[in-house]
């Protein structure tokens, strides 16, 4: 069972990635000085001047100046947006008790720059709170979204999947299955998930009894003795395509496979909340 210190660590470790920092003039937005940003970038991000009543969730927030916050918000129709919540840290601020993670909000904001201004946020309700291990799983979902989604890239289907995942966790559904489904949906939405039902080298359907590795950039191929990538059965791959994780072998193999694929697409960025989860429940 996670302690309060575990939850504080999970939230603090979700520091905003370097790719969200302002980019010098003339430098491509998809690069940083240290390593390429592997998140999918929108070709022509469109930022509306004013948005009202947008469904959203706080992914992460951190202090800005003396009384304000910068909030990473996941919205249904505008994707991940960065918002300045002016005065949100003041004791009497309306926003102080509203900008909490895993709470469905209706938010209004304005501006066209990388960081826009939060005008209003209202609690919508209708969802059970996350508790114990489910709470840490929620922080893990948020860290994935912060690190893999580019700002202003719309993902309404993924937003709906996120809401469904939070509800499943809150109602005590098996975390290993719920998380695997979300991880797969996230890779699909960002355009980096291969078809797991067909071998990339032969174009033949994956055989349930076969052994395969997944090339992160191409997809499944038959496993070789020299392979260092995770080897999984064809049945595991077909189960994942069907979102069927009832088989314990599929659960174990898909966990290793998704850990490998996420590490590749994160470009070496560590997932701090996943490590806490591994330590607590061996996810």
JOHU-V260143 format. One record per residue. N is the residue number from 1. SS is DSSP state (A for helix, B for strand, O for the rest). D_FIRST is the distance of its C-alpha to the first C-alpha in Angstrom with 1 decimal. Layout:
N|SS|D_FIRST, N|SS|D_FIRST
This chain:
1|O|0.0, 2|O|3.8, 3|O|6.5, 4|A|9.9, 5|A|11.4, 6|A|9.4, 7|A|10.7, 8|A|14.0, 9|A|14.3, 10|A|13.9, 11|A|16.6, 12|A|18.8, 13|A|18.9, 14|O|20.4, 15|O|23.8, 16|O|26.7, 17|O|28.4, 18|A|31.7, 19|A|33.5, 20|A|33.2, 21|O|35.2, 22|O|38.9, 23|O|41.0, 24|O|44.4, 25|O|47.5, 26|O|48.6, 27|O|45.4, 28|O|43.9, 29|O|40.7, 30|O|39.0, 31|B|39.1, 32|O|37.9, 33|O|39.5, 34|O|36.9, 35|O|36.1, 36|B|36.8, 37|O|34.5, 38|O|33.7, 39|O|32.6, 40|B|35.2, 41|O|37.5, 42|O|39.6, 43|O|43.3, 44|O|44.4, 45|O|41.7, 46|O|43.0, 47|O|41.8, 48|O|43.2, 49|O|44.5, 50|B|42.7, 51|B|40.0, 52|B|39.3, 53|B|36.7, 54|B|34.6, 55|B|31.3, 56|B|28.6, 57|B|25.0, 58|B|24.0, 59|B|22.6, 60|B|22.7, 61|B|24.7, 62|B|26.1, 63|B|28.7, 64|B|32.4, 65|O|35.1, 66|O|34.7, 67|O|33.7, 68|B|32.8, 69|B|30.1, 70|B|30.3, 71|B|28.2, 72|B|27.5, 73|B|27.9, 74|B|27.7, 75|B|30.6, 76|O|31.9, 77|O|35.5, 78|O|35.4, 79|B|32.4, 80|B|30.5, 81|B|32.4, 82|B|32.3, 83|B|33.1, 84|B|34.1, 85|B|33.0, 86|O|35.6, 87|O|34.9, 88|O|31.3, 89|O|30.1, 90|O|32.8, 91|O|31.7, 92|O|33.9, 93|O|33.2, 94|O|32.6, 95|O|30.4, 96|O|28.0, 97|O|25.8, 98|O|26.4, 99|O|25.4, 100|O|21.7, 101|B|19.7, 102|O|19.3, 103|O|22.0, 104|O|25.2, 105|B|28.1, 106|B|31.9, 107|B|33.1, 108|B|36.5, 109|B|37.6, 110|B|40.8, 111|O|42.2, 112|O|42.9, 113|O|41.6, 114|O|38.4, 115|B|36.7, 116|B|37.8, 117|B|37.7, 118|B|35.3, 119|B|37.6, 120|B|35.4, 121|B|31.9, 122|B|31.3, 123|B|28.2, 124|O|28.9, 125|O|26.1, 126|O|25.6, 127|O|22.1, 128|O|18.9, 129|O|16.3, 130|O|13.2, 131|O|9.9, 132|A|6.2, 133|A|6.5, 134|A|10.1, 135|A|10.6, 136|A|10.1, 137|A|12.3, 138|A|14.7, 139|A|15.0, 140|A|15.8, 141|A|18.5, 142|A|19.9, 143|A|20.3, 144|A|22.1, 145|A|24.4, 146|A|25.2, 147|A|26.1, 148|A|27.9, 149|B|29.7, 150|O|32.9, 151|B|33.6, 152|O|36.0, 153|O|35.5, 154|O|35.4, 155|O|32.9, 156|A|33.0, 157|A|31.9, 158|A|28.8, 159|A|28.1, 160|A|28.3, 161|A|26.0, 162|A|23.4, 163|A|23.7, 164|A|23.5, 165|A|20.4, 166|A|18.6, 167|A|19.8, 168|A|18.7, 169|A|15.1, 170|A|15.3, 171|O|16.8, 172|O|14.2, 173|O|16.4, 174|O|15.3, 175|A|13.9, 176|A|15.9, 177|A|19.1, 178|A|18.6, 179|A|18.1, 180|A|21.0, 181|A|23.3, 182|A|22.6, 183|A|23.2, 184|A|26.4, 185|A|27.5, 186|A|27.1, 187|A|29.2, 188|A|31.8, 189|A|32.1, 190|O|32.7, 191|O|35.3, 192|O|33.9, 193|O|32.8, 194|O|35.4, 195|O|36.6, 196|O|34.8, 197|O|37.4, 198|B|40.3, 199|O|41.2, 200|O|42.3, 201|O|45.0, 202|O|46.7, 203|O|45.8, 204|O|45.3, 205|B|42.5, 206|O|39.5, 207|O|40.0, 208|O|37.1, 209|O|38.0, 210|O|38.4, 211|B|36.3, 212|B|35.7, 213|B|34.4, 214|B|33.9, 215|B|35.9, 216|O|33.9, 217|O|37.2, 218|O|38.9, 219|B|36.9, 220|B|36.9, 221|B|39.5, 222|B|40.1, 223|O|38.2, 224|O|40.3, 225|O|40.0, 226|O|39.9, 227|O|37.0, 228|O|33.9, 229|O|32.1, 230|O|29.6, 231|O|31.7, 232|B|30.8, 233|B|32.7, 234|A|34.9, 235|A|33.1, 236|A|29.8, 237|A|31.7, 238|A|33.4, 239|A|30.2, 240|A|28.7, 241|A|31.9, 242|A|31.6, 243|O|27.9, 244|O|27.5, 245|O|24.3, 246|O|24.4, 247|O|25.6, 248|A|22.9, 249|A|25.4, 250|A|25.5, 251|A|21.7, 252|A|21.7, 253|A|24.9, 254|A|24.2, 255|A|20.9, 256|A|23.1, 257|A|25.9, 258|A|24.2, 259|A|22.6, 260|A|26.2, 261|A|27.8, 262|A|25.6, 263|A|26.1, 264|A|29.8, 265|A|30.0, 266|O|28.0, 267|O|30.7, 268|O|28.5, 269|O|26.3, 270|O|22.7, 271|O|19.8, 272|A|17.4, 273|A|14.5, 274|A|15.0, 275|A|14.7, 276|A|11.3, 277|A|10.3, 278|A|12.4, 279|A|10.8, 280|A|7.2, 281|A|8.8, 282|O|12.4, 283|O|13.8
